[in-house]
Amino acid sequence: MRITGSTVLLTGATGGLGHAMARELAARGAKLILTGRRADALEPVAEEFGARSAPADLADPADVERLAESCADADVLIANAALPSSGDLLDYAPEQIDRALTVNLRAPVMLARLLAPHMIEAGRGHIVMIGSISGKAATKSSSLYNATKFGLRGFAAGFRQDLHGTGVGMSVVQPGFVRDAGMFAATGATPPGGMRTVSPAQVAAGVVRAVERDLGEVNVAPPEMRLLSAIAGQFPGFAEKVQRRTDAERTIRQMVDAQRGKR
């Protein structure tokens, strides 16, 4: 599907990765609808890219429905918004768990459900879930985040099959450690030894590739991380033992400490 001339709804547009995606999509001639929780942060981004602004709090189910109604003309949905959700599950209050599940998993699924009928009727469209390599390989102190990203991956794979033959595509784009912008970069953490990072521009390019080539899954990560995550998916017990023998726990502690206030 061609992005040029298509109306694209991008969630999480005020974050670093969202900004990179908006820039790439605008450069390719998309008609952007940008959404984020804070209108004051969203407006400058929308103005920068000549986009329509649609503030919404994805933690509020009513706001999700309102957003879908106001953006019913979207040809492409890119569900990028998410909460970090790192840390020991036992440190989370029930309402924090609900918020993470709602923003990271329920909201993108509901937006897909609410926007897909218009796309099917038009015989064209595409839905992209921004997942994570954490949706393929579980790590310590990430059980809640893993749950939401594993869920997005499963949803995308299944709904893609449901949409087959309708003219509407479905993809999941899964970045590894992203430098310069995004959740990981914001923590100031350093990747485990020997693990390389990718740029926000590479993630944005992965999104474009997923839409234009109708790819089911795009993993935006260095070859070594793609290989390790594939092994972890098949042999989780082995991957768990390997992680314990590396300095991954140092990186995890840095991320958890930095993200504690964003629950």
N, C-alpha and C positions, 0 to 999 in steps of 0.2 A: 504494500500500500504506500502511495506517495504521501509524504508529510506536507509538501508544498501545497498550500491552499486549504489544508485540512484544519478543522477546529480542534485544538488539543487542550484538554483539561489536565493541569499539572498540580498535584497536591504537594504540600511541603515546599512551596516555591521560595520561601524566605531563607531556607537553609543553604549552606554552601553547595551541596550537590544539586539542590533544586535550582539555584541560580545558574550553575553550569549547564544544566539541562535546558533551562529557559533560553540561555544565550544560543545554544546550538540549534534549538528548534526554531527560534526567531530567525536565525541566519538562513535556515532552510525554507523560510516562507510560510511557517505555520501561523495560524490565527490563534493566539494564546489566550486561555483563561487560566489565571493563576489564583491559587487559593492557599491560605495560611490562617493560623489562629488569630494573629494580631494585625488588625487593619493598618496600624501606623507603620509597621514594618513591611507590609505587603504593597502598599501604594507606591513607594519609590521604585520597587522592582517592576511593578506593572507599568509604570510610566517609562522606565528605562527601555522596555521592550515593546512599547505600544500595545500592551495587553489589557484585557479586561480583568478587573479585580473582583474576586468573589470570596470575601472573608468567611471562614467557617471553623468551628471547633469540632474536630472529628471525634472527640471524646463524648460528644453529645449526639445521640442517635437522631434526634429531631433536626439538628443542624445538618447531618449527613443527608437526610431526605430533602431538606430545603435546598442544599447545594445541588443535588442531582436534578431537582425540578428546575432550578435556575440555569442549569447547564445541559439541558436535555438535547441541545443541538450538537453536543460534542461528538466528533468522529473518532477521537482517540482519547483514552484515559491513561494517564501515567500516575499510578498510585505510589508516590514516593515518600509521603509523610510517615514518620515512625518515631517512637520513643526509644531511648537507649536500652532500658530494661535489663541492665547488667546487675550482678550481685546475687548473693545467696537468697533463695526464695524465702527462707525463714526470716529474713530481715524485712520482708515486704508486708505492709498492711493489706487487708483484703481489698480496700478501695484502690490501692496502687496496682494490684494485680488486675483488677477489672479495667482500670484505665489503660494499662499496657495492652491487654487483649483487645480492647475496644478500638484503640487507635491503630495498632499494628496489624490486626487481623480482621476484626468485624467491619471496620469502616471501608477498607478496600474491597472486601467481598460484597458489601451492600452497594457500594458505588458501581461495581461491575454488574450486579443484579439489576440496578435501577437504570443504568445507561445502555445496557446491551439491547433491550428491545428496539430502541430507536435505530441503533446500528444495524440490527438484523432486518428491520423494515427497509432501510436504505440499501441493504445488500453490500455494505462496506463499513469497515471500522476496525479498530484494534485496541486491545486492552493490555497494558503492561503493569505487572507487579514488580516493584523494586524490592527484591529479596536481599539475600546475603549468602556468602559462602557458609555462614552460620546456619543456613537452612539445609546444609548438606553434611556438616560435621559438627557434633556437639562439643562444647568445651566447658570446663569448670566455671562456676559462678555465672553461667549464662543460660540456665535452664528456661527461664521465662522468655528471653529473647530467642533462644533456639526454638521454643515451641511456636512462637508466632511466625518465624521465618520458615521452619519446616512446614507449617500450615499453609503459608502462601504458596510454597512450591507445589504442595499436593493439590491445592485448589486450582492453580494455574494449569497443571498437567491434566486434571480431570475436566475442567471447564473448557479447555482447548478442544477436547474430544467432543464435548456437547455442541460446540460452535462449528464443528467441521461441516462444510458445505453451505454455510450461511453467508459467506463473504466476510466474516468477522474473524480476526486472528486473536491469539492470546499468547502472551509471553511472560516469562519471569527472567529478570536480569539480576545477577547475583555478583556483587562486587566483593573483593577481598579487602585488605587494609587499604584505605584511601588516604593519600597525603593531601595536605594543603586545605582541605575543606571536608565537612561532613562529621559524623559522630566520632569516628576514631581520631581524626586530626584534632578535633576540639579538645580531646583529653590530654594532649601533649605526650601520650604514651609512645614508646618505641616498640616496633614489631619484634617478635622473637628473633634470635640470632639467625642470620641467613635468609630471613623472609623479606622479600621485596614488596613494595607498594605499587599502587596504580594512581593515576591522576584523575581529578574530577572530569577532565575532558575525555578521558578514555571511557569513563562510565557513561557520559552523555553520548559518545559515539556508539557504545554498546546498545543503548536504548534506540537510537536511530536505526541501527542494523537490525534489531529485533523487529521493529515495525515494518521497515521497508522490505525485509526478506521473509517476514512471517516465521521467525524462528521460535521454537517452543522454549528454549532455554539458552541464555547467554551468560557465561561465566567470565566476568571481567577481573582477572587475576593473573599473576605470573604463572608460567607453566608448572613450577614446583608446587604452588598452592593448589592448582587445579588437580594435579596428580594426587597430592596428599588428601584432598577432600574426597576424591573419588574412592580412594582406598578406605578412608574413614567411613564412607557410606556403606561399603561392603563388609568391612571388618571393624566395627566400632570398639570392640574390646581391645584389639591390637592398637588402634589409634589412641585409646585412653592411656595405654601403657607408654606409648611413644611420647605423648604430651607430658607425662610425669617426669620424663628423663630430659626434657628440654627446659629452657628458661621461659616457657610460655606463661608460667604462673606470675612472673614479674610483670609482664605486659598486662595480664588480667587484673592484677592488683591495682596498677596505675589507672586502668580504665574504670574499674569499680569505684575507686576513690573520687575520680573526677566527675562521674556521672550520678553520684548518690543524690544530689539535689535536683535531678531532672526526672524524678519518678512521678 
